[in-house]
Amino acid sequence: MRIVVLLKAVPVVGNEKLVDGWRVDRSAGLEANGNDEYVLEAGLKLIEQHGGELVTLTMCPTPAMEAIRKALAMGAARAVHVQDPALAGSDTLATGLVLSAALRKLEYDLVFAGADTSDGQGGIVGAAVASRLGLPYLSYAARIEPDPGAGTVRVRRISATGYDVIEAPMPAFVAGTQLLGEPRYPSLRGIMQARQKEIASWTLADVGVEPSSVGSAASQTEVDSATPPPPRGGATVVREAPEVAAERIVEFLASRRLV
Ligand SMILES: Cc1cc2nc3c(=O)[nH]c(=O)nc-3n(C[C@H](O)[C@H](O)[C@H](O)COP(=O)(O)OP(=O)(O)OC[C@H]3O[C@@H](n4cnc5c(N)ncnc54)[C@H](O)[C@@H]3O)c2cc1C
């Protein structure tokens, strides 16, 4: 089984900041996107079960070593980092273009992505990549069950009414949720082994994408403005004994027609 996990390097949660032109400030350090660690975990378990190789793929105009090294320490076999100064300012369509071009150079049965990211939160890059590559797209996965013999993958998908079970031929693209299960912590051995693992650095030329197709100039969307959310209203703290507190909470919710 060959799995590629799309792993985005995002600003450390809590440190997100915008700089000129409404760009995400990446100078204070990057970490692996939380949701991507859940699909990585699911992928690692599948490799343990079926054998094969899991590779991570990251597009980031700046170095993203911490995020990539953590994925390698968790168990990914190797990593590919598409890094090129021309990528700065790329919107979702441009990101989808580059990731799909990189995937054309890799071999896979399954491509995994997180549901969304903690910085951009678009939740669309996976679908953009799958559609460019003509891959079946299985989203909101809570369980992923490939059948290598039959060449199919079955996904338990969160739906409005519970779960759907959907099946597609491989190669396929799966966007996963946190219901896939908690990511493992890298072991000391994993951290040591990660130092020896390959991190391939690819440029736009390596993936066959013209610099003029990406970056701010080529992006079809533009951030007009961005404002921080309004401060939260004061919280109501209930300190009574549990049975009284329960009544207070129900009264509070009922007063807002929430129960
Ligand atoms: C006008 C505009 C300008 C922008 N300019 C910049 C800029 O200058 N610098 C900048 O850093 N960002 C910029 N962005 C944001 C950038 O386009 C997004 O970071 C990118 O498209 C990913 O979108 P997202 O974070 O919403 O991912 P989502 O769609 O929420 O991601 C879903 C999943 O796709 C995968 N994925 C997403 N992005 C990547 C990636 N890069 N590598 C690997 N896997 C990935 C992950 O598995 C992720 O969980 C800009 C966006 C717009 C609209």
The ligand as an SDF file (V2000), in Angstrom:
LIG
                    3D

 53 58  0  0  0  0  0  0  0  0999 V2000
   -5.5950   35.6650   -1.9440 C   0  0  0  0  0  0  0  0  0  0  0  0
   -4.8420   34.7060   -1.0970 C   0  0  0  0  0  0  0  0  0  0  0  0
   -3.5150   34.9370   -0.8490 C   0  0  0  0  0  0  0  0  0  0  0  0
   -2.8130   34.0890   -0.0510 C   0  0  0  0  0  0  0  0  0  0  0  0
   -1.5280   34.3490    0.2090 N   0  0  0  0  0  0  0  0  0  0  0  0
   -0.8320   33.5470    1.0050 C   0  0  0  0  0  0  0  0  0  0  0  0
    0.5330   33.8150    1.3190 C   0  0  0  0  0  0  0  0  0  0  0  0
    1.1020   34.7920    0.8780 O   0  0  0  0  0  0  0  0  0  0  0  0
    1.2130   32.9650    2.1190 N   0  0  0  0  0  0  0  0  0  0  0  0
    0.5800   31.8860    2.6350 C   0  0  0  0  0  0  0  0  0  0  0  0
    1.2390   31.1430    3.3600 O   0  0  0  0  0  0  0  0  0  0  0  0
   -0.7080   31.5840    2.3790 N   0  0  0  0  0  0  0  0  0  0  0  0
   -1.4340   32.4040    1.5710 C   0  0  0  0  0  0  0  0  0  0  0  0
   -2.7270   32.1320    1.3160 N   0  0  0  0  0  0  0  0  0  0  0  0
   -3.3380   30.9690    1.9060 C   0  0  0  0  0  0  0  0  0  0  0  0
   -3.1110   29.7630    1.0570 C   0  0  0  0  0  0  0  0  0  0  0  0
   -3.7630   29.8730   -0.1670 O   0  0  0  0  0  0  0  0  0  0  0  0
   -3.6110   28.5980    1.8250 C   0  0  0  0  0  0  0  0  0  0  0  0
   -2.7130   28.4180    2.8640 O   0  0  0  0  0  0  0  0  0  0  0  0
   -3.6920   27.3320    1.0020 C   0  0  0  0  0  0  0  0  0  0  0  0
   -4.4990   27.4690   -0.1260 O   0  0  0  0  0  0  0  0  0  0  0  0
   -4.2600   26.2320    1.8290 C   0  0  0  0  0  0  0  0  0  0  0  0
   -5.5670   26.5740    2.1420 O   0  0  0  0  0  0  0  0  0  0  0  0
   -6.1590   26.2330    3.5320 P   0  0  0  0  0  0  0  0  0  0  0  0
   -5.1820   26.5540    4.5920 O   0  0  0  0  0  0  0  0  0  0  0  0
   -7.5070   26.8660    3.5910 O   0  0  0  0  0  0  0  0  0  0  0  0
   -6.2660   24.6430    3.4310 O   0  0  0  0  0  0  0  0  0  0  0  0
   -7.5220   23.6800    3.5670 P   0  0  0  0  0  0  0  0  0  0  0  0
   -8.2800   23.6600    2.2860 O   0  0  0  0  0  0  0  0  0  0  0  0
   -8.2700   23.9900    4.8180 O   0  0  0  0  0  0  0  0  0  0  0  0
   -6.6790   22.3460    3.7200 O   0  0  0  0  0  0  0  0  0  0  0  0
   -7.2470   21.0410    3.6620 C   0  0  0  0  0  0  0  0  0  0  0  0
   -6.1210   20.0440    3.6900 C   0  0  0  0  0  0  0  0  0  0  0  0
   -5.3530   20.1610    2.4740 O   0  0  0  0  0  0  0  0  0  0  0  0
   -3.9660   19.9080    2.7720 C   0  0  0  0  0  0  0  0  0  0  0  0
   -3.1750   21.1040    2.5110 N   0  0  0  0  0  0  0  0  0  0  0  0
   -3.5900   22.3970    2.4390 C   0  0  0  0  0  0  0  0  0  0  0  0
   -2.5690   23.2030    2.1530 N   0  0  0  0  0  0  0  0  0  0  0  0
   -1.4630   22.4320    2.0340 C   0  0  0  0  0  0  0  0  0  0  0  0
   -0.0990   22.6830    1.7750 C   0  0  0  0  0  0  0  0  0  0  0  0
    0.3560   23.9160    1.5480 N   0  0  0  0  0  0  0  0  0  0  0  0
    0.7540   21.6520    1.7560 N   0  0  0  0  0  0  0  0  0  0  0  0
    0.3110   20.3830    1.9820 C   0  0  0  0  0  0  0  0  0  0  0  0
   -0.9650   20.0860    2.2470 N   0  0  0  0  0  0  0  0  0  0  0  0
   -1.8450   21.0850    2.2730 C   0  0  0  0  0  0  0  0  0  0  0  0
   -3.8850   19.5290    4.2480 C   0  0  0  0  0  0  0  0  0  0  0  0
   -3.9980   18.1350    4.3670 O   0  0  0  0  0  0  0  0  0  0  0  0
   -5.1190   20.2050    4.8120 C   0  0  0  0  0  0  0  0  0  0  0  0
   -5.5820   19.6410    6.0190 O   0  0  0  0  0  0  0  0  0  0  0  0
   -3.4630   32.9690    0.5190 C   0  0  0  0  0  0  0  0  0  0  0  0
   -4.8130   32.7260    0.2570 C   0  0  0  0  0  0  0  0  0  0  0  0
   -5.5070   33.6060   -0.5430 C   0  0  0  0  0  0  0  0  0  0  0  0
   -6.9630   33.3350   -0.7860 C   0  0  0  0  0  0  0  0  0  0  0  0
  1  2  1  0
  2  3  1  0
  2 52  2  0
  3  4  2  0
  4  5  1  0
  4 50  1  0
  5  6  2  0
  6  7  1  0
  6 13  1  0
  7  8  2  0
  7  9  1  0
  9 10  1  0
 10 11  2  0
 10 12  1  0
 12 13  2  0
 13 14  1  0
 14 15  1  0
 14 50  1  0
 15 16  1  0
 16 17  1  0
 16 18  1  0
 18 19  1  0
 18 20  1  0
 20 21  1  0
 20 22  1  0
 22 23  1  0
 23 24  1  0
 24 25  2  0
 24 26  1  0
 24 27  1  0
 27 28  1  0
 28 29  2  0
 28 30  1  0
 28 31  1  0
 31 32  1  0
 32 33  1  0
 33 34  1  0
 33 48  1  0
 34 35  1  0
 35 36  1  0
 35 46  1  0
 36 37  1  0
 36 45  1  0
 37 38  2  0
 38 39  1  0
 39 40  1  0
 39 45  2  0
 40 41  1  0
 40 42  2  0
 42 43  1  0
 43 44  2  0
 44 45  1  0
 46 47  1  0
 46 48  1  0
 48 49  1  0
 50 51  2  0
 51 52  1  0
 52 53  1  0
M  END
$$$$
